[in-house]
Amino acid sequence: MSSIICLPEVQHGAPGTCLDATPLHTVFQPLLDLRNRRYHGFEALTRGPSGSQLERPDQLFAAARAAGCLAEFDRQCARGAIERFAALGLEGQLFLNVTEALFASGWFADQATLQWLQLLGLGPSRLVLELLESDTLGEDSRALDNAQFLRELGYGLALDDLGQGFGRFALWKRLRPRYLKIDRSFTCNIGSDPFKSAFVQSMLLLAEASQSMVVAEGVETEHELLTLRELGVALAQGFFIARPHPEPTSATPAHACALLDTPQPTLHALATRGSIEQTVLGLARRVEPVPGHTRLDTVLKMLEADPELMSVPVVDPTGRALGIVNRYVIADRMFRPHVRDLFGNKPCTLVMSADVLRLDAGASLREASSLIADSSYRHATEGVLVTEQGLYRGILLVGDLLRLITEFQVQAARYANPLTLLPGNVPINDCIDRWLREGLPFAAAYCDIDNFKAFNDRFGYRMGDEIILLLSALLRDVLPRADCFVGHIGGDDFIVLTRDAHWEDALRGLLQRFAEGAARLFDADTVALGGYWSETRRGDAMFFTLPTLSIGACTIHSHAFDSHREVANLLAELKKAAKRTPGSKLFVDRRQHG
């Protein structure tokens, strides 16, 4: 499809070049769902004349911005993409790159636009509006207000280039998008870069709590695709899957499907757990609701006929949840014959509890926890109304919700330490197993603060946190990110995995810097004394030196180890060997294992 977009004459590019009419065409690049091997949707990409300086979309939009007609130009691009998507009969979601100017214009919410979309057979739920990476949707801006309103209308929102600065994370909080696109710089060579893997894992965890789906852009190799699948990323797009095309096929590429069908040695837990939204809906019990005008006697007969039925949801004519008629709440009053004679013909809303617990399917884990914390005994017996955009979806028992919250809290602790935000046990184990499969040697080290319990008991948990944060910051600083993975097992225990050839020098430097940093946590008298008095585990007074660091390390050869469990057992032994000698020390195992 080609169209002519007319812009006021504007100088752009080389001197003397002007833009007054530019033929455009739309190409589509698919997003592959790595779980079911189907296309989740297509991203529309606008292109200018082939071979010209305006072929690239960034140049096109820069010209429109300079001409002062960005919103109008973007509107015409979006309209052309939508029409072409409908004409091709493509399935799934249509992802549109949208400027802040078009958000601010309010075009997507216009009644005429909504009617036009209905005529094309594309409701707002089929469209995903993806904010351009150059825009920010500032707080209290018209663009942000309009974007939030569009979400309520059913449009999907997407945030691009996640990972490019703190501003994108702040915008994530304001926008609450359905899709998060991780910048292609984190996808490139992700299988050989532990830092990138850890970043993606942390984004998966955060996205899970905010009910967002993660999309990995720029997938160009089979190794990248397999790594993303193992990490638990749901959606991916890139040249390895399919290049942008003006008339894309709906059939997923055979080479990608065959690759994804290969056995997965270590399935990442995030890939199978699903989001809290999916879990809430899965646990919700679909009790058939009754309209608000239903006679109370009819509802009472329903409760009498089914002893297992505790609550009956009440909805309005549109399906919006109004409240609950609960067995126990009305038992004392309504299960008496004379009361039923008086009120049996009245609508059930007369005794309905309207101030019940409600949980939207898109609620965050924190919102679910707060809901339970603020509930009363009556709320616990009634249950929780599960809604989606206000519409009734089911009833969730409070006990089920508590179990769900507990599961997510436990899983979150396994993926990222809440104090240091470093990867936890699961990502550590995943990295070890991945590197073992790759067959290249690497070094592994176990770092532990000596006499940490005595220090924590003597100076308090706040100081204990300070020294743990000190060690985590030093580990990040002294070890190169590209070749090193730092994980936090818990407490004062850290794991280092590295392929850097100078890892021993780096760890010896860490010992010195830790000693210097730890000394700054004490007053001059304690430093002069060289330590402090505290109690032993038996309760006896004992003098302890200033905190020191013990590190047990060795080189790991893949042929000598089958999994992370064997590596972990060896590292635990090496840590103990290091701690046998007083003071800070690095114990390196020179043995050839296997």
N, C-alpha and C positions, 0 to 999 in steps of 0.2 A: 504494500500500500504506500502511496506517495501522496503528499498534500503540500500545498503552498502556504507557508506561514509568512505573513507580511509584517515586517518590523520597520519602524521609522529608521531612516538612514542613520547609521552609526559607524564611526571609525572603529575598526576591529582588526587586530593582527598587524600586518605590514602597512606602512604608510600608504595612503591612497586607496586602501581596500575598504569598500563599504558594503553593508548588508541591507538590502531592502526587500528581497523575496527569496526565501530559501526552501527548496523541496526537501521534505523530511520523509523518513520511513521508519517503521517500528519493527524491531526484532524481539524475539522472546527467548529467554533462557530458562530452562526448567529447574525446579527445586525438587530433588529426589528425597523421598522418605526412606531412610536407611532401614526402617523396621519392616515395612511391607513391600519394599522394592517398587513402589509406585510413585508417580509424580504427584507431589502435593499441590503444585501450582506452577505458574510461570511469571517471571519478572519481565515487564515491558521496558525496553531500552530504546530511546529515541536516537536516531542517527541522521546526520546531515549528508550533503552530497559526498559521495565516495571520492576520496583522493583530495578533497578540499580542506582548507584550514578549519572549516566548520563541521567536519565529519564527526569530531569528538563531541559528546554531549556537554562537557564542561566548557568548551569554547562556545557552543551554541547558547548556553544559559548565561555565560558571561556577557555575550553580546546583547541578549535580551535585558539583562540587568542594567547594562550601560545605557540602553535605549529607554529605560524607564517603563518597560511594559512586561516585566517578568511574570506577574500573575496571569496576564492575558495569554502570554506565550505558553506558560506552563499549563494553563487550562486547555488550550488547543492541543497540546501534546497528549494530555491525559484523555481528552475526548477521542482523539484519533486512535490511541492505544486501546481504549475500551471498545470502540466500534470494531476494530480489527480482531480483537480477542473474541468478541461475540460472533463475528462473521466466520471465523475459523472453527467455531464450536469447541474450543478448548475446554477441558475440564479442570476442576480445582480452583484455587485462588488466583486472582490476578494481582500481582504486586506492582504498584505504581510509585515511582520516585516523585515526591511532591515537595515543592519549595515552601518555605515559611510564608512567602507572599500568597501562595494559593490557599494555604490553610487560613490565613487571615481574611481572605476574600469571602469565605463562607460559601463558595460555589457548591461544594459537595453536599451541603445541607439544604440547598434551595429546593423548593417543592418541584420546580420544573426539572431539575437534575434527577431527583428521586423518581419522578414519573418516567423520565427518559430511560433510566436504568431498568425500571420494571418492564418497559416495552421491549428492551433488549434481552430480557430474561436474566438480568444480572442484578440481584438485590445487593444492598450494602454489605451483606455478610460474605459476598464473593470477592470483595475488594479489600486489599491491604494497602494502606497508605504509608509509604516508607519515607521518613524525613531525610532530606539530603544531609550529607555529613557536614556541609558548611553552615547549616542553620542550627539554632539553639532553642527556639521557642522559649523566650525569657519568661520569668515569673510575672503574673498579672498581665500578660500580653493577650491581645485578641486572638492571636494564632493559637496559643495554648488553650484558651477557653474554647475555641472552636474545635480543636483536636479532641478535647475531652468530651465535648458534645457529640462529635462524630462517633466516638467509641460507644456512647449510649445509644446511638442510632443503629448500631450493629456493624459499623465499619471496623476492620482490623487495623491496628497501628503497628508499625515496625520501626525499630531504631537501628540505624546503620553504623558501621565502623566502631563497634564497641571495643574498648581497649585503647582508643586514641585520646587519652587525656581524661582528667577527672570530670570535665564538663559533660561528657557523655553519660557518666554514671549519675550525675546530678539530674540530668534530663531524664534518664531512666526512671528515677524516683517520681518526677513530676508527671511524666507522660503515661507510665504504667502500660507499656506496649504489650501486644500479644506475641510479637516476634522480636528476638534479639539477634542481630547479625554480627558475628564476630569478625573483626577485620582480617582481611586476607593475610596480613603480615604474621598473624598468629597461626594460620593454617599452613603456611609454607614450611615444609620440613618439620612438621610437628612431631613426626615419629622419632626423630633423632634429637629433639630439644626438650629436655625435662621441664624447663621453665615454661615453655609454651603449653605443654600438657597440663602442668599444674594450674596455669591460668585458665585454660578451658574447663578443667574440672571445677574450679572455684566458681566460674560463671554458670556452669550447670547447676550447682548447688543453689546459688542465688536466684537463678531463673526459676528453679523449682519452687522456691518459697514465694515468688511473685507471680506464679502461674504464667510464665512466658515460655515460648519454645525457642530453642537455640538453633540458629542457621549458621553453618560454616561456609564462608565464601572462599572462592579462589582455589578449589580443590583441583590439582593438576596432575597428581600421581596416584597410583594404586596404593602406595604405602600411606599416603595422607588419608585416603578414604578408609582404609582398614583401621588406622589408628583412631580416626574419628568414631568409627563404629564401636571400637573397643571402649572408648571413653564414655560412650552413651549419647553422643550427639544425634538428634533425631533427623535433622534436615541438612542437606548439603547441596551446593551448586558450584560449578566450575567447568573448565574445559575438559577435564578427564571424563566428566559425566556427559555433557553435551554443550556445544558452542551455541551462542545466540543465532537464531535463524528466523527469517521472516515467516516461514510456514513450518513450525516445528511439529514433529510427530508426537502423538500421545503415548506411543510405545516406549517403555524404558529401554535403554541400551543394553544389549545382551552382555557386553563385556563387563559392565558395572554389576549387573545382576549376578553373573557367574562368580564374580569376585566376592560379592556380599554373601553368596550361598556357601562359600568355603567355611569349614569349621572354625569357630572362634575359640582359641585356647583359653583366654581369660576374659570372660564376659564381665564387663564393668557393671556393678550393681545398679548404677543410675539408669542403665538402658532398660531395665525391666521393672523398676519400681513405679514409674509413671509419676505424674504430678499429683499434688495434693488435691487438685480439682478432680482428676480422674478417680482418685481414691475415695473422696467424699461422695461422688456420684455412685461409685461402685458399692459403698456401704449403705447408702440411703435405701430405705425400704419404700417401695412404691405402693403406698396405701391409697386406694381410690378416693379422691376428694369428693365432697358434696357441695352443691351451690349454697350460697348464703341463705336462700329462701326455703331450704329444705326444712320440713317440719321436725321439730325436736323429737317427737315420738318416733319418727323414722330413724333418726340417729341412735336413739336409745335401743331400738330393736336390733340395729346393727351390732352394737356393743354386747347385747345379750346373746345374740346368735354366735358370736365369735369370742370366746374367753381370752384368746391371745391378742385381740385387738385392744390396744391401750388408748390410742388417740385417733380421732378422725379429722383430717385437714378440711378446712373450709376455704372455698375460692369464690371469686367474683365471676361474672359471665366471660371475662377475657382470660381466665385461668390464673389471675394474680392471687397469691396467697393472702388470705385475710386473717387466719388464726387457726386455733385447734380446739376441738371439743374433747376433753380428756376424761377418761373413765373415773379416775380417782378424785379429780377436782369437783365433779358434779355428783359423786356417789351419795353423799350424805343428804343432798337436797332432792335430787331428781328421781331416785329409784324408790320413791314412795307413791303409792297409788293416787292419793289425793292431790299430790303435787303434779303428777303427770296429767291428771284430769284438767288441772288449771292451765298448764303450760304446754301440754302435748301438741297443740295445734299452732303454737307460736314458732316463728323461725328460729333455727338453731343458733343464730348469731346472738340471741338473747343471753345464752349462757356460755358462749364461745370465749376463750381466752385470746385476746388480741395482742397482749404484751408478752408474746412467747419468744423463745430464742430463735433467731434466724441466721442462717449462714449461706452467703452467696457461694455458688460453685467456684467463683474466682477469688474467694477470700484468701488472704495470706495466712501463714501458720501463726503469726503473731496475733492476728485478728481472731483466729479460732481459739487460741489460748486465752485471750482476754475475755472472750465470750463465756468460756467455762468459769473463769475466775470470778466473774460478776454475777453468776447465776444463783438462783435460790433453790430450795428443796422442791418447790412446786415446778420450777423449770426442769429440774432433773427428771421428774416423773412424766412430764409432758413430752419431752423430746425436743429435737431441733428441726425447724422447718428448713429444708434445703431448697433454695430458689436460684433461678438463673434469670437475671434482669427482671427480678420481681415475680416471675412465673413459677408456680409450684413444680418441684421436681421429685420430692419425696420427703420422708421423715428419717432422721438420724437419731439413734439413741445416744444419750450423753456418754454412756459407757463406751460405745464404739468410737465416738469422737475422742475421748480421752486416750484410748489405745492408739488411735491414729497419730495424735500429737506426740505421744511418747515415742512411737516408732520413728517419726521424723526427727525428733530431737536426738535420739541415739544415733541415727544414720548421719545426721549433720556433724556430730562430734567425731565420727570416724573419718569424715572427708576433709575437715579443716579444723585445726585447733582454734577455739574461740579467743584465746589470749593473743597468740602470735599471728594468727591467720595463715600459718604455714600448712601445707598439706599434711593430713593425718595418716593413719595406718593403711587405709585402703589404697590411696595414691602411691604411698611408699612401696607397698607390695606390688602394685601394678607396674611401677617403673622397674623394679628389680626383675620381675618376670619378663618384661619386654626386652630389657637389655640382655638377659640370658638367652632369649630366643634369637636375638640378633647375632650372637656369637662373638662379639668383640669384648676384650677384657675391660674392666673398669675397677676403680677403687671404691671401697665401702668403709665407712667409719662410724663408730658409735661414740657420741659425745655425752658426757655426764658430769654434772657439777658435784664435787666432793662435799660430803657433810651438809647437803642441802637441807635436810630435815632439821638439823640443829640450828642452822641459820634461820630457817623459817620460824621455828619455835621461839628463838631469841628476839628476832626483830619484827615478826609479824608477816602475814601473808602479802601485805602491800609491798614490802621490801622484797619478799620472795618473787613476786611478779616482776619487780624492777630488774632483778638479776637475770631472770629468764628472758625478759625482753632484750636485755643487754646482749646475751649470748645469741639470740635469734638475729639481732641486727648485725652483729659481727660476722656471723655465718654468711649472711647475705652479701656482706661487703667484701670479705676476703676471698670468696670463691667465685670464679667466672660463671655468669649465668648460662652461657651457651653450652657449657660442658658439665654442668653440675646441677644436682637436684638436692634440695635441703628439705627435710621433713621433720615434723615434731610429733614424736610418739605420744607424749604427755608428760606433765610434770617438768622435770629438768633434763629429760632425755631427748636427744636429737639424733637423726640419722643423716649422713652425708653420702651421696653417690656421685662419683665424678669420673670423667674421662680425661681430665686435664693432666698433662704429663708432670706438672709441678705441684701435684696435690700435697706431697709431704711438706714442701716448703710453706705452702699456704696454711696447713694445719699447725705447723710450728709457729708461724707468725700469729695464728689465732690464739695460741697459749699466752703469748706475751701481751697481746692486746686485751685479752680477757682479764689478766692479772692487773693491768693498769686501770681498766674500766671498773673492776670490782672494788679496787682501793678507793675510788672516788665516791663510793656509796657510804663510806664510814667517816667518822669524825677524826680529827688529827690524833687524838689520844689513842684511839683503837688502832689506827695505822701504825703509830709509833710502837705500840705494844706488840703489834704483829698478829693480833687476833682478839678473841673475846671468850668469856666464860658462858657456857650453856649446859643444859642437862643432856645426859645420854638417854638412850632408850630405856635404861633401867632406872632413870631418875637421879643418877649421880652427877654431881658437878664436874665439868671437864673443860679444859682449855682447848679451843679450836682456833686454828690459824685462819687468816683471811681466805675467802673462797678460792679454791683451785679447780682446775678442769682436767679430767681424765679422758683420753681418747684412745680407743682401740681400733686399729685399722688393718686392712690387708688388700691385696689385689685379688679380684674375683675373675676366675676363668670359667667360661660357660660349661666346658666339658666336665667340670668337677662338681657342678651343682644342678639339681633338677628343678628347684623352685626357690621362692623367697624364704620359705620356712627353713631350709638348710642354711641359707645365708644369715638369717636372723639368729639361728642357734650359734653359729660361729662368732658373730659380732658380740653376742652376749658374753661368750667366753673371753674374747679379747678385751672387752670393757673391764671384766673382773681382773684380768691380768694387769691392766693399766692401773687399777685402783690399789693394787697391792703395794705400790711404791708411793710414799708420801709426796705431796706437792703436785704441781701441774706437770703432766707428762703425756707424750705420744708414744704408745706401744704399737709397733708395726710388726705384724706376723710375716716373716720371710719364707715360711714353709710353702712348698708347692703342693696344694691340695689335690687330691684325686690321683 
